Amino acid sequence: MPIGITHIYDYLNIYDAPVELSIFVDAIMAIDNVLVDSINKKLSSKSKTK
């Protein structure tokens, strides 16, 4: 399940952003995209081998 902007803002209601807000949001979204793509590739390759 990808991270949405609301998840990031919920986090920011509890903790301070370690860098400028736009950089923080861009970094979290980029990391999330990489992880989601990786999981999708693994799931896709598993379904092809069955």
N, CA, C and O atoms as CSV, one atom per row, in Angstrom:
chain,resi,resn,atom,element,x,y,z
A,1,MET,N,N,0.843,-1.171,0.000
A,1,MET,CA,C,0.000,0.000,0.000
A,1,MET,C,C,0.894,1.242,0.000
A,1,MET,O,O,1.676,1.446,0.929
A,2,PRO,N,N,0.781,2.048,-1.012
A,2,PRO,CA,C,1.623,3.245,-1.105
A,2,PRO,C,C,1.307,4.262,-0.015
A,2,PRO,O,O,0.191,4.323,0.502
A,3,ILE,N,N,2.301,5.041,0.313
A,3,ILE,CA,C,2.133,6.125,1.278
A,3,ILE,C,C,1.460,7.299,0.578
A,3,ILE,O,O,1.865,7.695,-0.514
A,4,GLY,N,N,0.449,7.841,1.202
A,4,GLY,CA,C,-0.238,9.009,0.664
A,4,GLY,C,C,0.217,10.268,1.373
A,4,GLY,O,O,0.864,10.213,2.419
A,5,ILE,N,N,-0.122,11.375,0.802
A,5,ILE,CA,C,0.280,12.661,1.372
A,5,ILE,C,C,-0.321,12.832,2.771
A,5,ILE,O,O,0.277,13.483,3.628
A,6,THR,N,N,-1.498,12.250,3.001
A,6,THR,CA,C,-2.104,12.365,4.328
A,6,THR,C,C,-1.281,11.624,5.376
A,6,THR,O,O,-1.221,12.054,6.528
A,7,HIS,N,N,-0.646,10.515,4.993
A,7,HIS,CA,C,0.216,9.796,5.929
A,7,HIS,C,C,1.418,10.656,6.329
A,7,HIS,O,O,1.834,10.668,7.487
A,8,ILE,N,N,1.957,11.364,5.356
A,8,ILE,CA,C,3.111,12.222,5.637
A,8,ILE,C,C,2.706,13.363,6.570
A,8,ILE,O,O,3.424,13.674,7.520
A,9,TYR,N,N,1.574,13.979,6.304
A,9,TYR,CA,C,1.133,15.079,7.163
A,9,TYR,C,C,0.748,14.592,8.563
A,9,TYR,O,O,0.933,15.314,9.542
A,10,ASP,N,N,0.214,13.373,8.660
A,10,ASP,CA,C,-0.040,12.808,9.986
A,10,ASP,C,C,1.269,12.645,10.752
A,10,ASP,O,O,1.335,12.941,11.945
A,11,TYR,N,N,2.299,12.178,10.073
A,11,TYR,CA,C,3.623,12.052,10.689
A,11,TYR,C,C,4.118,13.422,11.150
A,11,TYR,O,O,4.646,13.567,12.252
A,12,LEU,N,N,3.939,14.419,10.291
A,12,LEU,CA,C,4.432,15.758,10.608
A,12,LEU,C,C,3.645,16.439,11.733
A,12,LEU,O,O,4.126,17.407,12.322
A,13,ASN,N,N,2.452,15.946,12.034
A,13,ASN,CA,C,1.715,16.461,13.190
A,13,ASN,C,C,2.346,16.001,14.491
A,13,ASN,O,O,2.141,16.616,15.538
A,14,ILE,N,N,3.119,14.916,14.428
A,14,ILE,CA,C,3.775,14.376,15.619
A,14,ILE,C,C,5.244,14.797,15.685
A,14,ILE,O,O,5.737,15.186,16.744
A,15,TYR,N,N,5.934,14.717,14.556
A,15,TYR,CA,C,7.370,14.992,14.503
A,15,TYR,C,C,7.661,16.181,13.593
A,15,TYR,O,O,6.869,16.505,12.708
A,16,ASP,N,N,8.795,16.822,13.818
A,16,ASP,CA,C,9.247,17.899,12.941
A,16,ASP,C,C,9.959,17.298,11.740
A,16,ASP,O,O,10.644,16.281,11.855
A,17,ALA,N,N,9.793,17.930,10.595
A,17,ALA,CA,C,10.517,17.497,9.397
A,17,ALA,C,C,12.000,17.805,9.588
A,17,ALA,O,O,12.355,18.894,10.040
A,18,PRO,N,N,12.867,16.851,9.246
A,18,PRO,CA,C,14.301,17.071,9.445
A,18,PRO,C,C,14.919,18.032,8.421
A,18,PRO,O,O,16.035,18.517,8.608
A,19,VAL,N,N,14.189,18.297,7.354
A,19,VAL,CA,C,14.641,19.218,6.300
A,19,VAL,C,C,13.428,20.038,5.858
A,19,VAL,O,O,12.333,19.892,6.401
A,20,GLU,N,N,13.641,20.896,4.871
A,20,GLU,CA,C,12.540,21.690,4.324
A,20,GLU,C,C,11.396,20.762,3.905
A,20,GLU,O,O,11.634,19.676,3.376
A,21,LEU,N,N,10.170,21.189,4.140
A,21,LEU,CA,C,9.000,20.343,3.923
A,21,LEU,C,C,8.930,19.760,2.514
A,21,LEU,O,O,8.662,18.569,2.357
A,22,SER,N,N,9.161,20.564,1.503
A,22,SER,CA,C,9.055,20.063,0.122
A,22,SER,C,C,10.099,18.987,-0.160
A,22,SER,O,O,9.818,18.021,-0.870
A,23,ILE,N,N,11.289,19.146,0.386
A,23,ILE,CA,C,12.345,18.136,0.207
A,23,ILE,C,C,11.961,16.856,0.934
A,23,ILE,O,O,12.144,15.761,0.403
A,24,PHE,N,N,11.435,16.987,2.136
A,24,PHE,CA,C,11.022,15.827,2.925
A,24,PHE,C,C,9.939,15.039,2.200
A,24,PHE,O,O,10.040,13.819,2.073
A,25,VAL,N,N,8.910,15.722,1.726
A,25,VAL,CA,C,7.805,15.058,1.029
A,25,VAL,C,C,8.312,14.382,-0.237
A,25,VAL,O,O,7.964,13.232,-0.501
A,26,ASP,N,N,9.127,15.075,-1.022
A,26,ASP,CA,C,9.672,14.490,-2.255
A,26,ASP,C,C,10.505,13.243,-1.958
A,26,ASP,O,O,10.421,12.250,-2.680
A,27,ALA,N,N,11.304,13.299,-0.900
A,27,ALA,CA,C,12.155,12.157,-0.549
A,27,ALA,C,C,11.317,10.962,-0.109
A,27,ALA,O,O,11.578,9.838,-0.537
A,28,ILE,N,N,10.337,11.181,0.721
A,28,ILE,CA,C,9.477,10.084,1.186
A,28,ILE,C,C,8.717,9.463,0.022
A,28,ILE,O,O,8.610,8.241,-0.070
A,29,MET,N,N,8.193,10.297,-0.862
A,29,MET,CA,C,7.445,9.774,-2.015
A,29,MET,C,C,8.364,8.987,-2.951
A,29,MET,O,O,7.954,7.957,-3.486
A,30,ALA,N,N,9.587,9.450,-3.156
A,30,ALA,CA,C,10.540,8.739,-4.019
A,30,ALA,C,C,10.908,7.383,-3.423
A,30,ALA,O,O,10.949,6.376,-4.131
A,31,ILE,N,N,11.174,7.363,-2.119
A,31,ILE,CA,C,11.502,6.095,-1.454
A,31,ILE,C,C,10.320,5.138,-1.541
A,31,ILE,O,O,10.496,3.950,-1.812
A,32,ASP,N,N,9.132,5.647,-1.314
A,32,ASP,CA,C,7.933,4.821,-1.388
A,32,ASP,C,C,7.762,4.241,-2.792
A,32,ASP,O,O,7.441,3.062,-2.936
A,33,ASN,N,N,7.970,5.051,-3.819
A,33,ASN,CA,C,7.842,4.574,-5.196
A,33,ASN,C,C,8.815,3.443,-5.489
A,33,ASN,O,O,8.455,2.463,-6.142
A,34,VAL,N,N,10.037,3.572,-5.012
A,34,VAL,CA,C,11.042,2.530,-5.219
A,34,VAL,C,C,10.606,1.238,-4.530
A,34,VAL,O,O,10.693,0.159,-5.117
A,35,LEU,N,N,10.144,1.345,-3.304
A,35,LEU,CA,C,9.721,0.153,-2.565
A,35,LEU,C,C,8.494,-0.508,-3.200
A,35,LEU,O,O,8.447,-1.732,-3.322
A,36,VAL,N,N,7.513,0.284,-3.602
A,36,VAL,CA,C,6.311,-0.266,-4.233
A,36,VAL,C,C,6.673,-0.939,-5.555
A,36,VAL,O,O,6.174,-2.027,-5.844
A,37,ASP,N,N,7.523,-0.319,-6.355
A,37,ASP,CA,C,7.959,-0.926,-7.617
A,37,ASP,C,C,8.679,-2.242,-7.372
A,37,ASP,O,O,8.457,-3.214,-8.095
A,38,SER,N,N,9.531,-2.285,-6.371
A,38,SER,CA,C,10.269,-3.500,-6.038
A,38,SER,C,C,9.324,-4.625,-5.626
A,38,SER,O,O,9.484,-5.764,-6.064
A,39,ILE,N,N,8.359,-4.313,-4.800
A,39,ILE,CA,C,7.389,-5.317,-4.355
A,39,ILE,C,C,6.556,-5.810,-5.530
A,39,ILE,O,O,6.306,-7.009,-5.656
A,40,ASN,N,N,6.127,-4.896,-6.387
A,40,ASN,CA,C,5.337,-5.291,-7.552
A,40,ASN,C,C,6.128,-6.217,-8.475
A,40,ASN,O,O,5.567,-7.173,-9.009
A,41,LYS,N,N,7.405,-5.955,-8.670
A,41,LYS,CA,C,8.242,-6.811,-9.509
A,41,LYS,C,C,8.372,-8.198,-8.903
A,41,LYS,O,O,8.295,-9.197,-9.618
A,42,LYS,N,N,8.568,-8.268,-7.593
A,42,LYS,CA,C,8.691,-9.560,-6.918
A,42,LYS,C,C,7.396,-10.343,-7.019
A,42,LYS,O,O,7.420,-11.543,-7.291
A,43,LEU,N,N,6.262,-9.682,-6.804
A,43,LEU,CA,C,4.975,-10.354,-6.900
A,43,LEU,C,C,4.686,-10.799,-8.322
A,43,LEU,O,O,4.126,-11.873,-8.539
A,44,SER,N,N,5.058,-9.992,-9.275
A,44,SER,CA,C,4.858,-10.334,-10.679
A,44,SER,C,C,5.683,-11.536,-11.083
A,44,SER,O,O,5.195,-12.417,-11.790
A,45,SER,N,N,6.940,-11.580,-10.638
A,45,SER,CA,C,7.792,-12.718,-10.997
A,45,SER,C,C,7.327,-13.992,-10.313
A,45,SER,O,O,7.452,-15.070,-10.894
A,46,LYS,N,N,6.799,-13.907,-9.109
A,46,LYS,CA,C,6.273,-15.084,-8.408
A,46,LYS,C,C,5.042,-15.618,-9.105
A,46,LYS,O,O,4.870,-16.833,-9.204
A,47,SER,N,N,4.179,-14.736,-9.593
A,47,SER,CA,C,2.945,-15.183,-10.247
A,47,SER,C,C,3.245,-15.811,-11.604
A,47,SER,O,O,2.487,-16.667,-12.059
A,48,LYS,N,N,4.324,-15.411,-12.258
A,48,LYS,CA,C,4.694,-15.982,-13.553
A,48,LYS,C,C,5.292,-17.376,-13.402
A,48,LYS,O,O,5.204,-18.185,-14.326
A,49,THR,N,N,5.901,-17.671,-12.253
A,49,THR,CA,C,6.525,-18.966,-12.052
A,49,THR,C,C,5.531,-20.032,-11.611
A,49,THR,O,O,5.862,-21.218,-11.603
A,50,LYS,N,N,4.330,-19.631,-11.247
A,50,LYS,CA,C,3.319,-20.614,-10.809
A,50,LYS,C,C,2.610,-21.231,-11.957
A,50,LYS,O,O,1.734,-22.073,-11.761
